[in-house]
């Protein structure tokens, strides 16, 4: 443990994980966000809104982290009578894939101000310390207190850069997500086409290999050896059969994964349905074809009879399938093999 790590450990021991986390968020605001605001002087046309901002000026986490944060902040705004907006412009425009449903969250670029007279940036990006608090059941009141303190008496646009959520988020996710979002027509058309192709009840099984199979760009892990890759693929295919035997009644099995190598093998199995299209991570490959495939996977998973995340060894415990299951309150299970 180096000097910096020792100092961090001592600070946490003296003041706690949450105080250390808030200190790091203020540092992030100063270093990542404020420089962009200090050089702007555009007047706001929409005032006093809480705006979820995703514009690439700081790290925003994965798509499902962003969706959970959006829903969490929207719930707070709804309970406190505050206007809520979304400005999601990086690495794509959210409104290209999701459109307002019962609540108009859409904020155009012309309506957002980066002038500190009219707006204030706030960062709340979770790390490991916060996850410990969440698992211990201590996070919800701390987040509520933080939002109350920083939001309630602020009359400028609040620009929130965040991936925050709590265990409470899972309780209202379905209701709030569906109030906010519905697929744009071109995405809905594809959803309907694939539902017709599946043609009956189905379960969903998702695999998140990240870089293990050597065919996907991500920030985690290193590729396995050719022998280890072949073994993992074989055991993953066997997991599909094992899950199918214990799952609720179904006609087909929807398999999603971040490896085209694996998907090419899985779709040869009996009753397995694989959605065609290019697989990619939005932080590294965010063309329209990848984005459409990501949202198509998400909504088709959300309509399964039961949703599974299958994992083994170094495979990533992704939140994608679990978040999709929450959209329609579908049962979810992690299957270890």
Secondary structure as the mmCIF struct_conf table of DSSP 4:
data_model
#
loop_
_struct_conf.conf_type_id
_struct_conf.id
_struct_conf.beg_label_comp_id
_struct_conf.beg_label_asym_id
_struct_conf.beg_label_seq_id
_struct_conf.end_label_comp_id
_struct_conf.end_label_asym_id
_struct_conf.end_label_seq_id
HELX_RH_AL_P HELX_RH_AL_P1 UNK A 3 UNK A 15
HELX_RH_AL_P HELX_RH_AL_P2 UNK A 17 UNK A 28
HELX_RH_PI_P HELX_RH_PI_P1 UNK A 29 UNK A 33
HELX_RH_AL_P HELX_RH_AL_P3 UNK A 34 UNK A 38
TURN_TY1_P TURN_TY1_P1 UNK A 39 UNK A 39
HELX_LH_PP_P HELX_LH_PP_P1 UNK A 42 UNK A 44
BEND BEND1 UNK A 45 UNK A 46
BEND BEND2 UNK A 48 UNK A 48
STRN STRN1 UNK A 50 UNK A 54
BEND BEND3 UNK A 55 UNK A 58
HELX_RH_AL_P HELX_RH_AL_P4 UNK A 63 UNK A 80
TURN_TY1_P TURN_TY1_P2 UNK A 81 UNK A 81
STRN STRN2 UNK A 84 UNK A 88
BEND BEND4 UNK A 90 UNK A 92
HELX_RH_3T_P HELX_RH_3T_P1 UNK A 94 UNK A 96
TURN_TY1_P TURN_TY1_P3 UNK A 97 UNK A 97
STRN STRN3 UNK A 98 UNK A 100
BEND BEND5 UNK A 101 UNK A 103
STRN STRN4 UNK A 106 UNK A 106
HELX_RH_3T_P HELX_RH_3T_P2 UNK A 109 UNK A 111
TURN_TY1_P TURN_TY1_P4 UNK A 116 UNK A 118
STRN STRN5 UNK A 119 UNK A 124
HELX_RH_AL_P HELX_RH_AL_P5 UNK A 128 UNK A 135
TURN_TY1_P TURN_TY1_P5 UNK A 136 UNK A 137
HELX_RH_AL_P HELX_RH_AL_P6 UNK A 139 UNK A 151
TURN_TY1_P TURN_TY1_P6 UNK A 152 UNK A 153
BEND BEND6 UNK A 156 UNK A 156
STRN STRN6 UNK A 157 UNK A 162
TURN_TY1_P TURN_TY1_P7 UNK A 167 UNK A 168
HELX_RH_AL_P HELX_RH_AL_P7 UNK A 169 UNK A 180
STRN STRN7 UNK A 181 UNK A 183
HELX_RH_AL_P HELX_RH_AL_P8 UNK A 185 UNK A 198
BEND BEND7 UNK A 200 UNK A 200
STRN STRN8 UNK A 202 UNK A 207
TURN_TY1_P TURN_TY1_P8 UNK A 210 UNK A 213
BEND BEND8 UNK A 214 UNK A 215
BEND BEND9 UNK A 219 UNK A 220
HELX_LH_PP_P HELX_LH_PP_P2 UNK A 223 UNK A 225
HELX_RH_AL_P HELX_RH_AL_P9 UNK A 226 UNK A 246
BEND BEND10 UNK A 247 UNK A 249
BEND BEND11 UNK A 251 UNK A 251
STRN STRN9 UNK A 252 UNK A 257
BEND BEND12 UNK A 258 UNK A 258
HELX_RH_AL_P HELX_RH_AL_P10 UNK A 260 UNK A 266
TURN_TY1_P TURN_TY1_P9 UNK A 267 UNK A 268
BEND BEND13 UNK A 269 UNK A 269
TURN_TY1_P TURN_TY1_P10 UNK A 270 UNK A 271
STRN STRN10 UNK A 272 UNK A 273
BEND BEND14 UNK A 277 UNK A 277
TURN_TY1_P TURN_TY1_P11 UNK A 282 UNK A 284
HELX_RH_AL_P HELX_RH_AL_P11 UNK A 288 UNK A 301
TURN_TY1_P TURN_TY1_P12 UNK A 302 UNK A 303
BEND BEND15 UNK A 304 UNK A 305
STRN STRN11 UNK A 306 UNK A 311
TURN_TY1_P TURN_TY1_P13 UNK A 313 UNK A 314
BEND BEND16 UNK A 319 UNK A 319
HELX_RH_AL_P HELX_RH_AL_P12 UNK A 320 UNK A 327
TURN_TY1_P TURN_TY1_P14 UNK A 328 UNK A 329
STRN STRN12 UNK A 331 UNK A 336
#
